[in-house]
Amino acid sequence: MQFFLRFTALTVEVDGQAQKGTWSSRFVPLTPGSHRVDVYFRYLFKARCCEAGTTVEVSDGQVVELEYRAPQLMTSAGRLTAVG
């Protein structure tokens, strides 16, 4: 199933602003402070499939790395965690 997801556009939403993404690394510059990050993708008739979200605190000059993992079942939530 994971193979087929490579052909699906991933959406990264930061503070309510959606950005189309791919299933690879991406850099999103942010101002210092608290930011809400949500990740999901469209699958069949569901607009926000396997959604996962977290709030991150960003300090001046800091890089926060997050990793999104899609679940095995499309009816489950994904997982978005800080790396490192």
C-alpha positions as CSV (number, residue, x, y, z in Angstrom):
1,M,0.0,0.0,0.0
2,Q,2.8,2.4,0.8
3,F,4.1,2.2,-2.8
4,F,0.8,3.6,-4.1
5,L,0.9,6.6,-1.8
6,R,4.0,7.8,-3.7
7,F,1.6,8.8,-6.5
8,T,-0.6,10.8,-4.0
9,A,0.1,14.5,-3.3
10,L,0.9,15.2,0.3
11,T,-0.4,18.4,1.9
12,V,1.6,20.2,4.6
13,E,-0.4,22.8,6.5
14,V,1.4,25.3,8.6
15,D,-0.8,27.6,10.7
16,G,-3.8,26.9,8.5
17,Q,-1.9,27.6,5.2
18,A,-1.8,24.5,3.0
19,Q,1.1,23.7,0.8
20,K,1.2,20.9,-1.7
21,G,4.2,18.6,-1.1
22,T,5.8,15.4,-2.0
23,W,6.8,12.3,0.0
24,S,10.3,13.6,0.6
25,S,12.1,16.2,2.7
26,R,11.0,19.8,2.5
27,F,12.1,23.0,4.2
28,V,9.5,25.5,5.4
29,P,11.0,28.7,6.9
30,L,9.1,30.0,9.9
31,T,9.3,32.9,12.3
32,P,10.2,32.2,15.9
33,G,7.2,31.2,18.0
34,S,4.6,28.5,18.2
35,H,3.3,26.9,15.0
36,R,0.6,24.3,14.2
37,V,1.7,21.7,11.6
38,D,-0.7,19.3,10.0
39,V,0.0,16.7,7.3
40,Y,-2.5,14.7,5.3
41,F,-3.4,13.6,1.8
42,R,-6.4,13.0,-0.4
43,Y,-7.3,9.4,-0.9
44,L,-10.3,8.3,-2.9
45,F,-13.3,10.4,-1.6
46,K,-11.6,11.5,1.7
47,A,-10.1,15.0,1.5
48,R,-7.9,14.7,4.7
49,C,-6.9,11.1,4.9
50,C,-4.5,9.8,7.6
51,E,-4.1,13.3,9.1
52,A,-1.5,13.9,11.8
53,G,-0.6,17.2,13.5
54,T,1.5,18.7,16.2
55,T,2.5,22.1,17.6
56,V,6.1,23.1,17.4
57,E,8.0,25.8,19.2
58,V,10.7,27.4,17.0
59,S,13.5,29.6,18.5
60,D,15.4,32.1,16.4
61,G,17.8,30.3,14.1
62,Q,16.5,26.9,15.1
63,V,15.6,24.1,12.7
64,V,12.9,21.7,13.8
65,E,12.7,18.4,11.9
66,L,9.5,16.5,11.8
67,E,8.7,13.1,10.3
68,Y,5.3,12.0,9.0
69,R,4.4,8.3,8.8
70,A,1.3,7.1,7.1
71,P,-0.5,4.2,8.9
72,Q,-1.0,0.7,7.5
73,L,-4.8,1.2,7.4
74,M,-6.3,4.2,5.5
75,T,-8.9,4.6,8.2
76,S,-6.3,5.3,10.9
77,A,-4.5,8.5,11.8
78,G,-1.0,9.2,10.6
79,R,1.9,10.0,12.9
80,L,3.9,13.3,13.0
81,T,6.8,13.4,15.4
82,A,9.9,15.5,16.0
83,V,13.2,13.9,15.0
84,G,16.2,14.3,17.2
